[in-house]
Amino acid sequence: MRKFSKYFFLILAPCLAFAAEPRRSPITNGAEWKDGKPVALPGAQTPKVEHVLIYKPETEWTYSHHASITFFKDRYLAIWSNGRVNEDDRGQRVLIATSKDFAHWTEPRPLVDSMKDEKGDERVLTAAGFLENADTLVAYFGNYGFHKETTHLQAVTTTDGENWSAVREVGIPMNPNHPPQRTASGRLIICGNISFPWTDDPSGLSGWHMTGIYPDEMAATIKVDPASFWEVARKKSWDAGLCEGSFFQTDDGALHMLLRNAAGKNTRRLWLTESRDNGAKWSEPVETEFSDTNAKFHFGRLPDGRFYYVGNPIGGGRTPLVLSLSRDGVKFDRHFILGSERYAQRRPGGAKGGEYGYPHSLIHDGHLCVIVSRQKEAVEVLRVPLSELRGDEK
């Protein structure tokens, strides 16, 4: 009997070891690793890229982050969060700048200036991007207190790109990561941290339903801001602090929401949650084989059908800025370095840093356009001709 047990254990041991291995999604960018860190991308190319600094503060209002870009009517529009000194501090506002040729931009001005609550305390506003519907453009922003209290989503609208409406409530307790994105059915989904609200109202201004990867018992009190995802991680007993999602949809209708892991350990890969019912419910998140450096990113799809990722998957200090392409939404195996130059920060501030921070992207006029913060101080736009992204396919 003792002999049988010994052999039985020898047979069973590999199975137990395999079972103990964490399950990972096969979504990958094929990064090369060294000492547990992603350090290179095989075959990465350097395409022709146009760079334009559209905001470079000198002495005041020197924090800039959370930028988004769109094209409406006859011009590019960019918005971003703008603070006096520190990240997400009291009085943070939303700036806007526009351009008709991408190269020359207007002097930034407040789209929504600093706000105060009924007690006279300044609020924190975070730019959350644009949505175009018919002849109306919506600009979103999160509004919350300095201690992350009373988080809610607000918006302003325009029909000409110049004159904007009064601030209106959207009706959900949310500070988005990216603006609403349409699925194949036309449904709108907001990428948040642990909640991904949806609506079938094409205006994106009403009818929102909260859903996501938080426990059911938190549904009545859930909110989405720069702190609440930690509470969800504790409730779910995750080692990961999952946040800042971005999704793409494959031709089978599945939605693939990739997530940053902001925990202090094991932050070298993106995580994944998926929906097979048009965003009504989301699967339990799993780690992927897609490398990351604990940074925000943006997914999208090119006109030729390829999926793309823009972010900081290798290196450190949020550089380089990388574009990765995929034919199937699983293997992102063509890589382009969009930026690796250093920006010299002019003014220090709380939580400031990162060469190419928090990218958001846009396809327009035969180009892929990207907007980033530089050291959370300046704002830069980049664009690369789609023709530069052709060539030998893997």
Buried (B, 14 or more C-beta within 10 A) or exposed (E): EEEEEEEEEEEEEEEEEEEEEEEBBEBBBBBEEEEEBBEBBEEBEEBEBEEBEBBBBEEEBBBBBBBBBBBBBEBBBBBBBBBBBBBBBBBBBBBBBBBEEBEEBBEBEEBBEBBEEEEEEBBBBBBBBBBBBEEBBBBBBBBBBBEBEEBBBBBBBBBEBEEBEEBEEBBBBBBBBBBBBBBEEEBBBBBBBBBBBBBEEBBBBEBBEBBBBBEEEBEEEBBBBBBBBBBBBEEBEBEBBBBBBBBBBBEEEBBBBBBBBBBEEEBBBBBBBBBEEBBEEBEEBBBBBBBBBBBBBBBBBEEEEBBBBBBBBBBEBBBBBBBBBBBEBBBBBBBBBBBEEEBEBEBEBEEBBBBBBBBBBBBEEEBBBBBBBBBBBBBBBBBBBBEBBEEEEE
